[in-house]
Amino acid sequence: MEDLLKIILYSFFAGVTVFLGGLLSRYFEKYLHDGFLKEEIVHTSIAFGGGIMIAAVAFVLAPKGMEILLSVPMAILFLSGAITFFFLDRYIEQKGGTVSQLLAMLMDFVPEAIALGAVFATDHNLGLLLALFIGLQNFPESFNSYLELRSSKYTSRKCLLILFFLSFSGVISAISGYYLLSDMPQLTASLMLFSSGGILYLIFQDIAPMSKLEKSWFPAIGVTFGFLVGMVGQKILG
């Protein structure tokens, strides 16, 4: 029972940054006047979030999956993630919307939260550090997701409600990982590789192009800092 309470607490604080990032983005949108500075901040934030997502794939999702699965299922799952989100992305675009940031955030957040619950059974310290890493990732990603939802004509209230409810997906995922996947490393690895393929597709199809801003070099630097967050997190996690 004590382990369960810790998992709920850790995953809650890892997930609450989804809502907090959305709140900050709302006030940013409301109070910062339109202009080059605002555009530069938005594009740099998108790039920073993209850098963190690449780091999540490079240091957490793909390596953990590659450790456990053989080459053929590894390749099939990775490509399946990219192909699935290719079709999903096209479907959403045809409907006149864009939620690539939100999809990428969830494909990053949910598998890592599941892994948090799965590893907690054997290593509490690793679970705590992973929760901290996830929380740091979610903040800039949800900041960008809010702006993206707003560009798809969602109201501010609806955007915040979506992010509020999604912030609890980490608790559900972590508990599921603890009870269902602690003894099923292959299934956890499969989920991570599928997510890796989908995240990389979304980054290079949608997120990276959105980060480009003429006459500004800060977005490219933002990618570097985002990736650095992943490097530091990996060093801490060991």
FITORRO-801338 format. One record per atom (N, C-alpha, C): atom name; x, y, z; residue in three letters. Coordinates in pm, whole numbers. Atoms other than C-alpha are relative to their C-alpha. Layout:
! residues N
- lose;X;Y;Z;kelo
- CA;X;Y;Z;ALA
...
***
This chain:
! residues 238
- lose;X;Y;Z;kelo
- N;83;-121;0;MET
- CA;0;0;0;MET
- C;87;126;0;MET
- N;-89;-115;-5;GLU
- CA;286;237;78;GLU
- C;60;27;-139;GLU
- N;-54;-15;135;ASP
- CA;438;172;-267;ASP
- C;-103;64;-93;ASP
- N;105;-54;85;LEU
- CA;105;247;-434;LEU
- C;-18;149;24;LEU
- N;15;-142;-32;LEU
- CA;73;580;-253;LEU
- C;116;82;-56;LEU
- N;-117;-70;55;LYS
- CA;426;677;-355;LYS
- C;-10;13;-151;LYS
- N;16;-4;146;ILE
- CA;357;588;-718;ILE
- C;-102;106;-40;ILE
- N;103;-101;29;ILE
- CA;40;799;-716;ILE
- C;56;140;21;ILE
- N;-56;-132;-30;LEU
- CA;225;1090;-555;LEU
- C;104;41;-104;LEU
- N;-105;-32;97;TYR
- CA;527;1075;-788;TYR
- C;-59;29;-137;TYR
- N;57;-17;134;SER
- CA;321;1034;-1104;SER
- C;-91;122;-7;SER
- N;84;-120;-2;PHE
- CA;83;1311;-996;PHE
- C;86;126;-20;PHE
- N;-87;-116;14;PHE
- CA;365;1562;-958;PHE
- C;70;2;-135;PHE
- N;-56;5;135;ALA
- CA;514;1442;-1287;ALA
- C;-103;48;-102;ALA
- N;105;-35;94;GLY
- CA;178;1497;-1457;GLY
- C;-58;138;18;GLY
- N;63;-130;-25;VAL
- CA;63;1820;-1294;VAL
- C;66;110;-83;VAL
- N;-68;-101;83;THR
- CA;322;2009;-1502;THR
- C;-66;13;-137;THR
- N;77;-12;125;VAL
- CA;102;1934;-1805;VAL
- C;-99;115;12;VAL
- N;98;-107;-22;PHE
- CA;-166;2161;-1659;PHE
- C;70;134;28;PHE
- N;-71;-124;-32;LEU
- CA;83;2415;-1520;LEU
- C;61;64;-124;LEU
- N;-53;-52;125;GLY
- CA;250;2450;-1859;GLY
- C;-109;66;-83;GLY
- N;112;-60;70;GLY
- CA;-91;2516;-2012;GLY
- C;-43;132;61;GLY
- N;35;-126;-68;LEU
- CA;-170;2781;-1749;LEU
- C;98;112;-36;LEU
- N;-99;-100;35;LEU
- CA;157;2961;-1816;LEU
- C;-18;46;-145;LEU
- N;20;-34;140;SER
- CA;90;2946;-2188;SER
- C;-122;90;-19;SER
- N;120;-84;9;ARG
- CA;-255;3099;-2137;ARG
- C;32;145;36;ARG
- N;-34;-136;-42;TYR
- CA;-115;3398;-1949;TYR
- C;99;64;-98;TYR
- N;-93;-49;102;PHE
- CA;164;3430;-2204;PHE
- C;-80;51;-121;PHE
- N;81;-38;116;GLU
- CA;-92;3440;-2485;GLU
- C;-83;126;27;GLU
- N;92;-109;-34;LYS
- CA;-315;3686;-2302;LYS
- C;71;132;25;LYS
- N;-61;-123;-48;TYR
- CA;-68;3938;-2165;TYR
- C;122;48;-79;TYR
- N;-114;-44;79;LEU
- CA;228;3943;-2404;LEU
- C;-49;43;-138;LEU
- N;50;-54;125;HIS
- CA;156;4163;-2704;HIS
- C;63;-69;-120;HIS
- N;-51;59;123;ASP
- CA;193;4028;-3055;ASP
- C;119;79;-52;ASP
- N;-120;-65;53;GLY
- CA;526;4103;-3217;GLY
- C;111;-101;-16;GLY
- N;-110;92;25;PHE
- CA;864;3958;-3299;PHE
- C;45;-73;126;PHE
- N;-43;64;-125;LEU
- CA;954;3890;-2933;LEU
- C;-90;-117;34;LEU
- N;94;108;-30;LYS
- CA;639;3685;-2882;LYS
- C;20;-117;-95;LYS
- N;-24;105;99;GLU
- CA;702;3493;-3206;GLU
- C;128;-76;32;GLU
- N;-128;63;-30;GLU
- CA;1061;3427;-3102;GLU
- C;-13;-93;121;GLU
- N;20;84;-119;ILE
- CA;954;3293;-2761;ILE
- C;-76;-127;-37;ILE
- N;81;115;40;VAL
- CA;692;3066;-2918;VAL
- C;83;-100;-78;VAL
- N;-80;90;83;HIS
- CA;929;2924;-3178;HIS
- C;114;-66;78;HIS
- N;-107;57;-82;THR
- CA;1210;2877;-2926;THR
- C;-56;-106;95;THR
- N;65;98;-89;SER
- CA;970;2699;-2689;SER
- C;-33;-128;-75;SER
- N;30;117;83;ILE
- CA;858;2467;-2971;ILE
- C;127;-81;-24;ILE
- N;-127;67;26;ALA
- CA;1221;2391;-3054;ALA
- C;54;-68;126;ALA
- N;-46;55;-127;PHE
- CA;1308;2336;-2686;PHE
- C;-76;-130;32;PHE
- N;79;120;-23;GLY
- CA;1020;2090;-2649;GLY
- C;37;-111;-96;GLY
- N;-43;100;97;GLY
- CA;1129;1914;-2968;GLY
- C;132;-64;40;GLY
- N;-128;53;-46;GLY
- CA;1480;1879;-2829;GLY
- C;-17;-99;114;GLY
- N;26;91;-111;ILE
- CA;1345;1720;-2511;ILE
- C;-60;-132;-51;ILE
- N;62;121;55;MET
- CA;1132;1478;-2716;MET
- C;103;-90;-68;MET
- N;-106;78;64;ILE
- CA;1433;1373;-2924;ILE
- C;86;-69;106;ILE
- N;-79;59;-109;ALA
- CA;1627;1318;-2601;ALA
- C;-75;-115;66;ALA
- N;78;108;-60;ALA
- CA;1343;1108;-2461;ALA
- C;8;-127;-84;ALA
- N;-13;114;90;VAL
- CA;1358;884;-2768;VAL
- C;141;-58;9;VAL
- N;-139;44;7;ALA
- CA;1738;870;-2772;ALA
- C;50;-64;128;ALA
- N;-57;43;-127;PHE
- CA;1799;813;-2400;PHE
- C;-90;-92;83;PHE
- N;92;77;-85;VAL
- CA;1486;650;-2258;VAL
- C;-79;-103;-81;VAL
- N;95;89;66;LEU
- CA;1231;504;-2499;LEU
- C;67;-104;-89;LEU
- N;-63;94;93;ALA
- CA;1439;352;-2779;ALA
- C;102;-93;68;ALA
- N;-98;91;-62;PRO
- CA;1731;220;-2566;PRO
- C;-63;-109;85;PRO
- N;63;101;-85;LYS
- CA;1502;47;-2318;LYS
- C;-67;-109;-84;LYS
- N;62;99;88;GLY
- CA;1312;-118;-2601;GLY
- C;101;-88;-69;GLY
- N;-103;75;72;MET
- CA;1627;-221;-2786;MET
- C;72;-101;90;MET
- N;-66;91;-94;GLU
- CA;1768;-386;-2473;GLU
- C;-72;-135;6;GLU
- N;81;118;-28;ILE
- CA;1485;-638;-2460;ILE
- C;-44;-74;-125;ILE
- N;56;64;118;LEU
- CA;1349;-702;-2810;LEU
- C;107;-34;-103;LEU
- N;-87;38;110;LEU
- CA;1513;-878;-3103;LEU
- C;-15;98;-116;LEU
- N;-8;-100;108;SER
- CA;1594;-689;-3423;SER
- C;-129;10;-82;SER
- N;117;-3;88;VAL
- CA;1290;-790;-3631;VAL
- C;-121;62;69;VAL
- N;113;-65;-67;PRO
- CA;1014;-711;-3377;PRO
- C;29;146;36;PRO
- N;-39;-139;-29;MET
- CA;1208;-397;-3281;MET
- C;-28;89;-120;MET
- N;18;-79;122;ALA
- CA;1206;-273;-3641;ALA
- C;-148;14;-36;ALA
- N;143;-2;34;ILE
- CA;840;-366;-3696;ILE
- C;-75;98;90;ILE
- N;71;-87;-95;LEU
- CA;721;-186;-3383;LEU
- C;36;147;-23;LEU
- N;-46;-138;22;PHE
- CA;931;125;-3450;PHE
- C;-66;59;-125;PHE
- N;62;-48;124;LEU
- CA;804;156;-3809;LEU
- C;-151;8;13;LEU
- N;145;-4;-21;SER
- CA;449;77;-3699;SER
- C;-43;129;67;SER
- N;31;-125;-67;GLY
- CA;456;378;-3468;GLY
- C;2;117;-97;GLY
- N;-11;-109;98;ALA
- CA;571;608;-3749;ALA
- C;-114;-5;-100;ALA
- N;106;13;101;ILE
- CA;319;471;-4001;ILE
- C;-137;32;60;ILE
- N;128;-28;-66;THR
- CA;30;484;-3752;THR
- C;-23;150;14;THR
- N;17;-144;-21;PHE
- CA;93;849;-3676;PHE
- C;10;80;-129;PHE
- N;10;-60;132;PHE
- CA;147;928;-4041;PHE
- C;-146;9;-43;PHE
- N;141;2;38;PHE
- CA;-212;823;-4110;PHE
- C;-86;85;94;PHE
- N;76;-80;-95;LEU
- CA;-343;984;-3792;LEU
- C;21;149;-23;LEU
- N;-33;-139;28;ASP
- CA;-165;1310;-3870;ASP
- C;-72;50;-125;ASP
- N;69;-37;125;ARG
- CA;-309;1314;-4222;ARG
- C;-150;14;23;ARG
- N;144;-6;-28;TYR
- CA;-659;1244;-4092;TYR
- C;-36;129;73;TYR
- N;26;-123;-76;ILE
- CA;-640;1531;-3842;ILE
- C;15;123;-89;ILE
- N;-22;-114;91;GLU
- CA;-502;1766;-4109;GLU
- C;-118;17;-96;GLU
- N;115;-6;90;GLN
- CA;-788;1677;-4343;GLN
- C;-124;57;69;GLN
- N;112;-55;-78;LYS
- CA;-1030;1770;-4065;LYS
- C;22;147;36;LYS
- N;-26;-142;-23;GLY
- CA;-866;2113;-4046;GLY
- C;65;33;133;GLY
- N;-62;-25;-131;GLY
- CA;-682;2073;-3714;GLY
- C;145;-43;1;GLY
- N;-138;45;-19;THR
- CA;-331;2019;-3585;THR
- C;24;-19;149;THR
- N;-26;30;-142;VAL
- CA;-245;1849;-3256;VAL
- C;128;-81;13;VAL
- N;-124;78;-1;SER
- CA;104;1717;-3330;SER
- C;76;14;131;SER
- N;-69;-22;-127;GLN
- CA;250;1874;-3015;GLN
- C;-65;-84;110;GLN
- N;73;75;-103;LEU
- CA;-21;1717;-2799;LEU
- C;22;-149;-16;LEU
- N;-22;141;24;LEU
- CA;16;1376;-2962;LEU
- C;141;-42;40;LEU
- N;-139;33;-34;ALA
- CA;395;1382;-2926;ALA
- C;20;1;151;ALA
- N;-12;-7;-145;MET
- CA;366;1486;-2561;MET
- C;-57;-127;65;MET
- N;63;119;-58;LEU
- CA;129;1197;-2485;LEU
- C;80;-125;-31;LEU
- N;-79;118;36;MET
- CA;346;946;-2673;MET
- C;131;-5;77;MET
- N;-119;-9;-86;ASP
- CA;636;1063;-2458;ASP
- C;-39;-28;145;ASP
- N;42;2;-140;PHE
- CA;451;1102;-2127;PHE
- C;-53;-136;44;PHE
- N;67;123;-42;VAL
- CA;238;787;-2117;VAL
- C;95;-120;11;VAL
- N;-92;115;-16;PRO
- CA;507;522;-2192;PRO
- C;100;18;114;PRO
- N;-95;-23;-109;GLU
- CA;750;687;-1950;GLU
- C;-68;-15;135;GLU
- N;74;17;-125;ALA
- CA;482;697;-1680;ALA
- C;-25;-148;28;ALA
- N;15;146;-15;ILE
- CA;413;327;-1742;ILE
- C;131;-60;49;ILE
- N;-131;50;-44;ALA
- CA;785;262;-1710;ALA
- C;28;38;144;ALA
- N;-17;-43;-139;LEU
- CA;787;462;-1387;LEU
- C;-64;-101;96;LEU
- N;69;97;-85;GLY
- CA;530;227;-1236;GLY
- C;65;-137;-5;GLY
- N;-59;133;16;ALA
- CA;701;-82;-1377;ALA
- C;132;-13;75;ALA
- N;-132;9;-66;VAL
- CA;1048;3;-1239;VAL
- C;-10;25;150;VAL
- N;12;-35;-141;PHE
- CA;917;124;-905;PHE
- C;2;-123;90;PHE
- N;5;123;-80;ALA
- CA;865;-233;-790;ALA
- C;139;-46;43;ALA
- N;-135;47;-30;THR
- CA;1241;-292;-795;THR
- C;97;111;39;THR
- N;-95;-109;-26;ASP
- CA;1402;53;-767;ASP
- C;-76;130;26;ASP
- N;75;-120;-37;HIS
- CA;1228;335;-576;HIS
- C;73;128;-42;HIS
- N;-76;-121;33;ASN
- CA;1507;587;-635;ASN
- C;-7;31;-149;ASN
- N;11;-18;143;LEU
- CA;1498;532;-1009;LEU
- C;-139;53;-37;LEU
- N;137;-47;24;GLY
- CA;1120;580;-1001;GLY
- C;-14;147;33;GLY
- N;6;-141;-40;LEU
- CA;1160;913;-819;LEU
- C;71;89;-102;LEU
- N;-75;-79;97;LEU
- CA;1425;1041;-1061;LEU
- C;-71;4;-135;LEU
- N;74;4;125;LEU
- CA;1218;929;-1360;LEU
- C;-121;93;6;LEU
- N;114;-91;-18;ALA
- CA;917;1118;-1221;ALA
- C;44;145;-16;ALA
- N;-52;-135;13;LEU
- CA;1130;1432;-1194;LEU
- C;31;34;-146;LEU
- N;-34;-18;141;PHE
- CA;1255;1391;-1551;PHE
- C;-127;20;-84;PHE
- N;126;-10;74;ILE
- CA;901;1340;-1684;ILE
- C;-65;136;23;ILE
- N;59;-129;-32;GLY
- CA;778;1650;-1501;GLY
- C;68;114;-73;GLY
- N;-76;-103;72;LEU
- CA;1054;1863;-1654;LEU
- C;-32;-1;-148;LEU
- N;34;11;141;GLN
- CA;969;1733;-2000;GLN
- C;-138;55;-29;GLN
- N;139;-34;27;ASN
- CA;596;1790;-1970;ASN
- C;-26;151;-5;ASN
- N;30;-143;-11;PHE
- CA;618;2161;-1887;PHE
- C;9;73;-134;PHE
- N;-5;-71;128;PRO
- CA;748;2302;-2218;PRO
- C;-89;-64;-107;PRO
- N;83;68;99;GLU
- CA;558;2037;-2417;GLU
- C;-146;42;13;GLU
- N;139;-42;-19;SER
- CA;224;2135;-2262;SER
- C;-17;149;-31;SER
- N;1;-142;37;PHE
- CA;309;2505;-2305;PHE
- C;-27;13;-150;PHE
- N;17;-3;145;ASN
- CA;335;2442;-2679;ASN
- C;-133;-62;-42;ASN
- N;125;66;35;SER
- CA;34;2209;-2685;SER
- C;-119;94;16;SER
- N;108;-97;-20;TYR
- CA;-189;2483;-2544;TYR
- C;-8;95;-119;TYR
- N;-1;-95;112;LEU
- CA;-83;2728;-2817;LEU
- C;-47;-68;-129;LEU
- N;41;74;119;GLU
- CA;-133;2460;-3081;GLU
- C;-151;-23;-1;GLU
- N;145;18;-9;LEU
- CA;-484;2382;-2958;LEU
- C;-74;130;-27;LEU
- N;62;-131;23;ARG
- CA;-564;2753;-2959;ARG
- C;1;34;-150;ARG
- N;-7;-26;144;SER
- CA;-448;2776;-3322;SER
- C;-100;-85;-77;SER
- N;103;85;61;SER
- CA;-698;2496;-3398;SER
- C;-140;43;40;SER
- N;129;-64;-31;LYS
- CA;-978;2726;-3274;LYS
- C;-68;-53;126;LYS
- N;56;38;-130;TYR
- CA;-1026;2567;-2931;TYR
- C;-3;123;90;TYR
- N;5;-111;-96;THR
- CA;-1135;2810;-2660;THR
- C;105;-22;108;THR
- N;-99;9;-107;SER
- CA;-894;2888;-2377;SER
- C;-47;-97;109;SER
- N;56;87;-103;ARG
- CA;-1125;2714;-2130;ARG
- C;9;-147;-40;ARG
- N;-3;138;46;LYS
- CA;-1146;2399;-2343;LYS
- C;143;-54;-4;LYS
- N;-141;42;2;CYS
- CA;-766;2389;-2390;CYS
- C;48;-40;140;CYS
- N;-43;27;-137;LEU
- CA;-709;2406;-2014;LEU
- C;-68;-124;55;LEU
- N;70;120;-45;LEU
- CA;-973;2140;-1949;LEU
- C;65;-126;-57;LEU
- N;-66;115;63;ILE
- CA;-807;1905;-2197;ILE
- C;131;-31;72;ILE
- N;-129;21;-65;LEU
- CA;-465;1957;-2037;LEU
- C;-16;-43;146;LEU
- N;25;39;-139;PHE
- CA;-611;1926;-1686;PHE
- C;-28;-149;11;PHE
- N;33;142;-6;PHE
- CA;-760;1585;-1756;PHE
- C;116;-88;-47;PHE
- N;-116;76;47;LEU
- CA;-452;1470;-1947;LEU
- C;109;-9;106;LEU
- N;-103;2;-105;SER
- CA;-236;1558;-1646;SER
- C;-15;-122;91;SER
- N;22;118;-84;PHE
- CA;-395;1261;-1465;PHE
- C;29;-131;-73;PHE
- N;-30;122;74;SER
- CA;-307;1017;-1743;SER
- C;128;-65;52;SER
- N;-123;55;-56;GLY
- CA;34;978;-1577;GLY
- C;-25;-90;119;GLY
- N;35;82;-118;VAL
- CA;-121;846;-1255;VAL
- C;-57;-134;-45;VAL
- N;61;122;52;ILE
- CA;-332;595;-1447;ILE
- C;105;-90;-65;ILE
- N;-104;76;70;SER
- CA;-35;490;-1660;SER
- C;98;-63;98;SER
- N;-97;52;-97;ALA
- CA;201;452;-1363;ALA
- C;-59;-116;81;ALA
- N;65;109;-74;ILE
- CA;-48;241;-1166;ILE
- C;-13;-124;-87;ILE
- N;10;113;93;SER
- CA;-108;26;-1475;SER
- C;135;-69;-17;SER
- N;-132;57;14;GLY
- CA;265;-20;-1519;GLY
- C;42;-81;121;GLY
- N;-38;68;-125;TYR
- CA;308;-118;-1154;TYR
- C;-71;-134;14;TYR
- N;78;121;-22;TYR
- CA;30;-376;-1146;TYR
- C;1;-97;-118;TYR
- N;18;85;118;LEU
- CA;20;-505;-1503;LEU
- C;129;-32;-74;LEU
- N;-116;17;86;LEU
- CA;364;-464;-1657;LEU
- C;131;-22;73;LEU
- N;-124;22;-75;SER
- CA;617;-514;-1377;SER
- C;68;-129;-41;SER
- N;-54;131;40;ASP
- CA;658;-875;-1493;ASP
- C;-13;-23;-149;ASP
- N;17;13;145;MET
- CA;605;-805;-1865;MET
- C;90;101;-73;MET
- N;-93;-98;59;PRO
- CA;918;-621;-1983;PRO
- C;-11;9;-152;PRO
- N;9;-3;146;GLN
- CA;862;-718;-2349;GLN
- C;-114;90;-47;GLN
- N;113;-85;36;LEU
- CA;524;-547;-2361;LEU
- C;33;147;24;LEU
- N;-43;-137;-28;THR
- CA;667;-235;-2197;THR
- C;98;49;-106;THR
- N;-97;-35;103;ALA
- CA;956;-235;-2445;ALA
- C;-70;25;-134;ALA
- N;74;-16;126;SER
- CA;711;-274;-2736;SER
- C;-69;135;-4;SER
- N;68;-130;-7;LEU
- CA;513;28;-2622;LEU
- C;98;115;-19;LEU
- N;-101;-105;12;MET
- CA;830;236;-2593;MET
- C;49;16;-143;MET
- N;-50;-7;137;LEU
- CA;951;147;-2943;LEU
- C;-108;54;-95;LEU
- N;111;-51;80;PHE
- CA;609;211;-3098;PHE
- C;-10;152;16;PHE
- N;6;-143;-28;SER
- CA;603;551;-2930;SER
- C;118;74;-61;SER
- N;-119;-63;56;SER
- CA;959;628;-3044;SER
- C;-19;30;-148;SER
- N;22;-20;142;GLY
- CA;865;581;-3408;GLY
- C;-100;112;-27;GLY
- N;101;-104;17;GLY
- CA;556;799;-3374;GLY
- C;51;139;35;GLY
- N;-54;-130;-42;ILE
- CA;739;1077;-3189;ILE
- C;96;56;-106;ILE
- N;-95;-48;100;LEU
- CA;1018;1097;-3447;LEU
- C;-72;48;-126;LEU
- N;77;-45;116;TYR
- CA;764;1117;-3729;TYR
- C;-59;138;26;TYR
- N;67;-127;-31;LEU
- CA;574;1400;-3557;LEU
- C;101;115;11;LEU
- N;-102;-105;-15;ILE
- CA;894;1592;-3475;ILE
- C;43;54;-135;ILE
- N;-57;-47;127;PHE
- CA;1027;1603;-3829;PHE
- C;-105;37;-103;PHE
- N;107;-38;91;GLN
- CA;692;1631;-4003;GLN
- C;-65;132;41;GLN
- N;79;-114;-46;ASP
- CA;525;1895;-3786;ASP
- C;74;96;93;ASP
- N;-53;-85;-107;ILE
- CA;718;2021;-3484;ILE
- C;124;78;-45;ILE
- N;-121;-69;45;ALA
- CA;1059;2101;-3637;ALA
- C;-30;112;-100;ALA
- N;33;-111;91;PRO
- CA;911;2300;-3929;PRO
- C;-64;120;70;PRO
- N;65;-111;-70;MET
- CA;702;2505;-3684;MET
- C;99;82;82;MET
- N;-98;-71;-84;SER
- CA;1014;2600;-3486;SER
- C;83;100;-79;SER
- N;-82;-87;84;LYS
- CA;1175;2778;-3782;LYS
- C;-54;144;3;LYS
- N;37;-141;-1;LEU
- CA;1171;3158;-3759;LEU
- C;108;79;-71;LEU
- N;-97;-78;77;GLU
- CA;1335;3391;-4009;GLU
- C;68;106;85;GLU
- N;-80;-102;-66;LYS
- CA;1612;3618;-3883;LYS
- C;11;-22;151;LYS
- N;-19;32;-142;SER
- CA;1633;3438;-3549;SER
- C;72;-134;11;SER
- N;-78;122;-20;TRP
- CA;1880;3177;-3428;TRP
- C;-32;-67;134;TRP
- N;31;55;-132;PHE
- CA;1730;3119;-3083;PHE
- C;-73;-134;-5;PHE
- N;65;132;4;PRO
- CA;1497;2830;-3186;PRO
- C;98;-116;-13;PRO
- N;-99;108;16;ALA
- CA;1797;2622;-3301;ALA
- C;76;-23;130;ALA
- N;-66;12;-130;ILE
- CA;1967;2695;-2970;ILE
- C;-95;-69;99;ILE
- N;99;64;-86;GLY
- CA;1642;2591;-2799;GLY
- C;0;-150;-12;GLY
- N;-9;145;19;VAL
- CA;1670;2245;-2953;VAL
- C;116;-56;80;VAL
- N;-120;45;-71;THR
- CA;2019;2213;-2809;THR
- C;-23;-6;151;THR
- N;28;-1;-143;PHE
- CA;1905;2312;-2460;PHE
- C;-100;-109;38;PHE
- N;96;107;-27;GLY
- CA;1611;2074;-2481;GLY
- C;66;-136;5;GLY
- N;-72;127;2;PHE
- CA;1839;1787;-2574;PHE
- C;92;-12;121;PHE
- N;-87;-1;-118;LEU
- CA;2075;1890;-2293;LEU
- C;-77;-43;126;LEU
- N;82;43;-114;VAL
- CA;1790;1845;-2043;VAL
- C;-6;-153;3;VAL
- N;2;146;7;GLY
- CA;1764;1486;-2165;GLY
- C;133;-62;38;GLY
- N;-133;52;-34;MET
- CA;2140;1434;-2136;MET
- C;23;3;151;MET
- N;-16;-12;-146;VAL
- CA;2142;1563;-1777;VAL
- C;-87;-102;71;VAL
- N;90;98;-61;GLY
- CA;1841;1350;-1693;GLY
- C;54;-142;-11;GLY
- N;-58;133;18;GLN
- CA;2011;1043;-1837;GLN
- C;118;-23;93;GLN
- N;-112;13;-93;LYS
- CA;2324;1108;-1632;LYS
- C;-48;-23;142;LYS
- N;54;15;-136;ILE
- CA;2114;1141;-1317;ILE
- C;-61;-139;17;ILE
- N;63;132;-8;LEU
- CA;1916;825;-1396;LEU
- C;103;-112;-6;LEU
- N;-106;101;5;GLY
- CA;2243;643;-1461;GLY
- C;-19;-93;-118;GLY
***
